[in-house]
Amino acid sequence: VYVKDVATAIVKACLAPGGEGKPVNIGTGSEITINQLAQNIQAMCHSSSEIQHLAPRPGEILRSCANVSRAKEVLDFAASTPIDEGLRATIDWMLDSP
């Protein structure tokens, strides 16, 4: 999930009535593999770096997808930035930083 969407969710959580003490997952509600993410970053950066595939570490979570139904219900929030757009903005910001 893109940081701007997270910031929006935090502001909504601060202003939402009746949400006190309720855990709310902030995410896209969509799953993407680390491999897909790495390939997208590699393509956007025009990198020829090799993506290494290692065995999972003990206890490593192999799949994760946030259930964002409470975010919609309690905060009227849904992430709006597509993954590629958020990656591009993040990469551009990093390249522009000193």
WOWO-V829218 format. One record per run of one state. SS is the DSSP state (~ for helix, > for strand, _ for the rest). FROM is the first residue (numbers start at 1). LEN is the number of residues. If there is no record, write none. Layout:
ss | from | len
SS | FROM | LEN
SS | FROM | LEN
This chain:
ss | from | len
_ | 1 | 2
~ | 3 | 13
_ | 16 | 18
~ | 34 | 11
_ | 45 | 24
~ | 69 | 7
_ | 76 | 7
~ | 83 | 14
_ | 97 | 2
